[in-house]
């Protein structure tokens, strides 16, 4: 598959420019294992259709299970995985909550390290409400989310 490499203002994979052509996938009702995705055979069929349509990137709404990352690699798809938490919470008002968020991000990214070639990016928290950013400031929000 090949890992993405930044060269100037472009991403490259296997020596060629990589242009992200993505689709979102989910959210879904839990499958028979309690995962927030369809059964593996359905995901494999969906991935095949995505590739047929020219997609090379899949954006998820929750961390995908290992079998899904393996299927993505088999279909030459990359995953943009969301590491979520309840966005409505004012996480900067609570040092404990901020610490819990950082710990969750570290744990989730660490668990996916063996699939790093299939990972396009991580989206941390999906989105932070604009009123939280206005109240606390963008720099403080960013500083809280950068792993230390």
WOGI-V568066 format. One record per residue. N is the residue number from 1. PHI is phi in whole degrees, -180 to 180 (* if undefined). PSI is psi in whole degrees, -180 to 180 (NA if undefined). OMEGA is omega as a letter, one per 40 degrees, with the letter a starting at -180 (* if undefined). Layout:
((N:PHI:PSI:OMEGA) (N:PHI:PSI:OMEGA))
//
This chain:
((1:*:-50:i) (2:90:136:i) (3:-84:149:i) (4:-74:142:i) (5:-132:133:i) (6:-82:126:i) (7:-133:105:a) (8:66:-132:a) (9:-94:9:a) (10:-119:157:i) (11:-97:143:i) (12:-128:149:i) (13:-139:127:a) (14:54:39:i) (15:81:2:i) (16:-121:150:i) (17:-59:140:i) (18:-109:117:i) (19:-106:116:a) (20:-69:125:i) (21:-127:94:a) (22:-113:164:i) (23:-133:153:i) (24:-93:153:a) (25:-140:104:i) (26:119:-173:e) (27:-75:160:a) (28:-128:160:i) (29:-69:154:a) (30:-63:142:i) (31:-84:-170:a) (32:-65:-17:i) (33:-96:-1:a) (34:86:7:i) (35:-84:148:a) (36:-82:45:i) (37:-143:161:i) (38:-66:175:i) (39:-65:152:a) (40:-53:-39:a) (41:-65:-35:i) (42:-70:-42:i) (43:-63:-43:i) (44:-60:-43:i) (45:-65:-41:i) (46:-64:-44:i) (47:-62:-41:i) (48:-61:-42:i) (49:-65:-40:i) (50:-60:-45:i) (51:-64:-39:i) (52:-60:-34:i) (53:-84:-2:i) (54:98:5:i) (55:-74:148:i) (56:-131:5:a) (57:-144:137:i) (58:-124:124:i) (59:-96:124:i) (60:-103:169:a) (61:-110:-12:i) (62:-141:161:a) (63:-58:128:i) (64:-76:148:i) (65:-71:161:a) (66:-53:-41:a) (67:-61:-31:a) (68:-72:-38:i) (69:-67:-36:i) (70:-64:-43:i) (71:-63:-39:i) (72:-60:-47:i) (73:-61:-41:i) (74:-64:-27:i) (75:-101:12:i) (76:56:42:i) (77:-113:147:i) (78:-106:156:a) (79:-115:133:i) (80:-104:103:a) (81:-95:135:i) (82:-96:127:i) (83:-102:108:a) (84:-105:162:i) (85:-152:168:a) (86:-64:108:a) (87:-66:-20:a) (88:-76:-10:a) (89:-79:142:i) (90:-88:79:a) (91:-64:-24:a) (92:-77:-13:i) (93:-81:-10:a) (94:-131:110:i) (95:-58:-35:i) (96:-65:-43:a) (97:-66:-41:i) (98:-61:-42:i) (99:-64:-42:i) (100:-62:-40:i) (101:-64:-48:i) (102:-61:-42:i) (103:-63:-41:i) (104:-63:-45:i) (105:-61:-48:i) (106:-59:-46:a) (107:-64:-47:a) (108:-66:-44:i) (109:-66:-41:i) (110:-60:-39:a) (111:-67:-23:a) (112:-102:5:a) (113:-57:-35:a) (114:-70:-12:i) (115:-109:22:a) (116:-58:-27:i) (117:-71:-21:i) (118:-91:-7:a) (119:-94:122:i) (120:-83:-48:a) (121:-166:164:i) (122:-112:135:i) (123:-106:117:a) (124:-92:114:i) (125:77:10:i) (126:63:-68:i) (127:-158:152:i) (128:-107:132:a) (129:-56:141:a) (130:-63:-34:a) (131:-68:-31:i) (132:-67:-44:i) (133:-65:-42:i) (134:-63:-43:a) (135:-69:-47:a) (136:-95:-20:a) (137:94:145:a) (138:-63:-39:a) (139:-63:-42:a) (140:-68:-40:i) (141:-61:-48:a) (142:-63:-44:a) (143:-61:-34:a) (144:-69:-34:a) (145:-88:-13:i) (146:-81:124:a) (147:-63:139:i) (148:-111:NA:*))
//
